[in-house]
Amino acid sequence: MSTHEQIQPTGGHGDDASEASDAAGQAQVAGVDDILDEIDSVLETNAAAFVQGFVQKGGE
């Protein structure tokens, strides 16, 4: 198994831009968490019906 290393660019161009991107990133994470919570609630309610929506019928 190979490992990959991510290299982050180190730009010294203003802290305001990084603060804005951090805030946008937090908002995006919150949005993703909301979607995942909604999926969890659907699966808790009726997992079989949810899965049936993705099952192919008749070799389609």
Protein Blocks (a to p, Z undefined) as FASTA:
>chain_A
ZZddddddddfehjklmmmmmmmmmmmmmmmmmmmmmmmmmmmmmmmlmmmmmpcghhZZ
